[in-house]
Amino acid sequence: MDYHNHLDHRIETCLIHCAKKYTDSEAIVEFDHIDAPPKKITYSALITQSNYFAQRLVSQKIRPGERVILISFNSIQSIIAIIGVWIAKGTVVFIDPDLSKEEIERQIKIADARFFISNDALNCQANAIIKSATVYQDCDENIAAIMFTSGSGGSVKPVMLSHHNFIYLMHAYQEKNLGKAGEVSLTILPLFHIAGLFCGIIEPLFLQIKIILLKKVETEILKKAFLCEKPNLFMTVPRLLEIIDFKMIKKISTYSVLKKILLNMLVKVNYFFEKYSDISFGKLFFKEIHNQFGGKLTTILCGSAHLSACIQKRFLSYGFNVLCAYGLTETCGPIAITDLKSCFKLNSVGRCLNANDLSILPDKEIIYCGPALMMGYFRDIAATQQAIKSGYFYTKDLGSLDRSKNLYINGRKDELIVFSDGKKVLLSNVEACYMHIDGIDDFAVFAEKNLYQDGIAFVFVAKKNADLQSIVQAVRTRSATLKPPFKINQIYHTSHIPRTNTFKIKRYQLHNLVKIKNIQTESAQKLIDLFEKFLPEKKGKISENSYFSELNIDSLLATQLCAEINMCFNTSMTPTVFWFYQNVAELDCYLKSEKTKQKNKVSQTRRDRIAIVAVDAFFPGNANNETMYWDNLLKKKDCIITVPAARWDAEQFYDAYTLAPGKINNKVGGFIDLPTHFDPSEFNIKPRIAASMDPQQKILLMRVKNLLSYDSKNTVESWRYSNTGLFIGAGFSDFMIQVAQSVPNDKINPYTGINSADFTLTARVAHCFGLMGPAMIIKTACSSSLVAVHSAVRALQSGDCDAAIAGGINLMLIPQMSICLTKGGFLSPDGKCKTFDKTANGYVRSEGCGLVLLKRLDDAKKAGDTVLATILGSAVNQDGPSHAIFAPNGQAQINCYQAALDEADIHPHQIGLIESHGTGTQLGDAIEMQSIQAVYDLDREKENTLYIGAVKSNIGHTESAAGIAGLIKSILALNQQWIPANLHFTNLNSHIHFKNSAIVLPNESFSLKNRQLKYAAVSSFGIAGTNAHMILSVDQNVEL
């Protein structure tokens, strides 16, 4: 049906026309009580009863456009009443029956209607119309509905929506092909909410899609509806998906380690298939999840509020089409929606129905001027003129558009808090930092004005039998790790969090709901007593939220208080602590954390084991993630290619003669894509700064973002101000040399040096993501990245940080480094790393970036993280006085192996796989293999095979990223229980002997079907003599 040819149609005319095609088909199924059978009605009966309802209104002499108040939950009878009012040419005024008596009376007064239909009256059909005594005026038969805004911002306004508004959206969404005749749609949205009315009722009826209604959203009724009716579409809100997702994660946390790893892999694999192909294994991989939704659910339409990208991604991975929509009551419902092609643009709500109808102002406010725009606010000309200016409706929502005009919602303008110091924060972003605190059933934050400064207040609902003080302490501890404006100043307890009918928080009501204020711990009370001892004039006026600035604490008072506190709490803090913390509550948290650290140091007889909870791989062969990297290894892909023209002219610089001046003895290498599509706005970097940034910085920013989003519990924002360390192995400073050669002196600006300096690699990442642990680059040549991981391990074990990102990066931007290495005889003339082979003649240079996210094992378990592998032991040493500065020292390598094994406290024969340094040089390979045999192969039974891997044969020598490439390969091998093949090996190096050896150099990739690989080791040796060795385990339950 062409919308433009039916502008004069009213809603009921369209619905009656559509119903004639499906007279005897079920139109609506209503689930009321868990024990009662569902009520059903056909299209024919629906229209018949609606006509009867209209006749009764006509008999009461209803005038065209006259208002009829409807106060009802979702039900068949209420839909009959709505259509009946429209047939009688009336206007429906929707009021939420769950509102307070006072608010219902206020809205009834605003409606000023003669006719009143209540939820109770609907249940008794004979008395369904209750005539009101109110006055008749301001009627317009073009008005289909008057619907009140949800009031999440504090102001509830009556919105006039025309038949024209609805008809426009009905036909626009018909063209979207979101559903087809004969399908089944389940909605939890209430009919008095615009999305519930349009998406849940009007549009499905228009498309002949059967509607499943729930009178009340209760868990058991929802389950029954899914299992009985098996819907294809599910209309919901983010809050309900969050609850469902949390329950699923909780259930998964009870699974065995192996099952969790497998599930995590399946999620990633299916997400890849869903995103990049037409193949979906969702129903096969996640059959149990699909069965909970009836087994036929394909599409989830989510609106009303912002849906977390992590939850959206997880449901997409399960094989559901998750479509996010955006709209307001004033726009008659959703005016933007993701389609099936763009649903993988996470956080996007898709394109506006007409891209020209929606714009973004310089202050990021969204404005709209399309055909779905309301007629205005009922009897409120001033409010209408304030909201609609020059034909545009000012939504008060903040957003942005990408190049394809996809809309991204950032939050509400009235939730953007600007502090006195100029800092800005969205309250929803603050809430994201306090997710998943034990004992809390629901929570919210709001801005609170203080006599001395602004602050954020935290309000929570405790779970049954939860300890309030423990919750407060947990919130304070979380807050102590953050910086303003994410810190919490006040904590309140309440019986419930006020929400709208679509679960949005009514922040304006939070102030009035506080029941318990300033819940104090015993230690906080002790501190207050000490403060009152030194400040007697403040006695009775000091609380745990009293600011030190308010108490006028100077250096002398700070010294006196510090001495008293140290004596009372048996601590050793210094007076400067008063300049790092703001109030008594934060000082209390600091003292508790210091005591915990002291206990850990005293009780720690063995170094903590370190968990690897996430990895990120970006290596040659178009391996943009660990899955593709692993796939290349198993498929024996040789990832070496001709040097791209974007790097240098391979032909110009090539000469087979090693000593040819200014020439390189090969034309190949392993390369990754440069960040040409880097979006600086994604990282709050100005374009002019990004233009002169080292591409290594850009790659690290993108890869770290990916790493930190490894599961639903951790948004990138949640890491801000965390005690997370950053340890990055770096190599040659190609970009700095390139800048020095190409930028004239008169073009040097403030960013030239900083943007090209290698020390900025970690500084840029730490600054962007707000990481506040140790941050450093490691430059030990080829061993840089594994030494970086070792440094991260030690920082975690010493308590310097609570999580750590470690790895390395290497780019080849200029030919000069390759010329140097050619002259030194390091590079292979034929461009192959033939590790341990008789014909090995040097290595081929490569690029790459690999990262791991580390936590102490106990911390990872408490957080419910999936542990991919455990670092049991790690060691670093130096060759010292070897034969030459660049010559390897076999004894130093042996010492390094033994030190790592000693820390791991396992026998060398327990190691089943060693990822070697293996560069493909005759001398280096022989010395390394002999050192391996001296430790791992000595007196080893031949049946106890020791596999030696050499990833450089696949991807080349990634130099400063070589160690992390080997580490990630080993992690994947342990998890997959597969041994990847080494390439370019035919005949053993003549200086290596395998007589009576258990060592195997795998030529083919194979699965370890009959043997479980529990332990692996990784080596990485720097050309200047710094050696690193690491012991890994795939079993979290190894008893040391």
Helices and strands as residue ranges (DSSP letters): G 3-5, H 11-19, G 20-22, E 26-31, E 39-42, H 43-59, E 67-71, H 76-87, E 91-95, H 101-111, E 115-118, H 119-122, G 125-127, E 130-131, E 143-148, E 158-162, H 163-174, E 184-187, H 194-197, I 198-202, H 203-206, E 210-214, H 219-229, E 233-236, H 238-252, H 257-276, H 282-285, H 287-292, E 299-302, H 309-317, E 321-328, G 329-331, E 333-337, E 348-352, G 355-357, E 358-360, E 365-368, E 376-377, H 381-387, E 388-389, E 392-401, E 406-412, G 413-415, E 416-418, E 424-426, H 427-432, E 440-449, E 454-462, H 468-480, E 490-493, G 507-513, E 516-517, H 522-534, G 536-538, H 555-569, G 575-579, H 584-603, E 610-618, H 626-634, E 641-642, H 650-653, E 668-669, G 680-683, H 687-690, H 695-708, G 716-719, E 724-729, H 734-742, G 745-747, H 750-756, H 760-769, E 775-778, G 781-783, H 784-798, E 803-810, H 816-823, E 848-856, H 857-862, E 869-878, H 890-904, G 908-910, E 913-915, H 922-936, E 946-949, H 952-955, G 959-961, H 962-976, E 978-979, E 999-1000, E 1006-1007, E 1015-1021, E 1026-1033
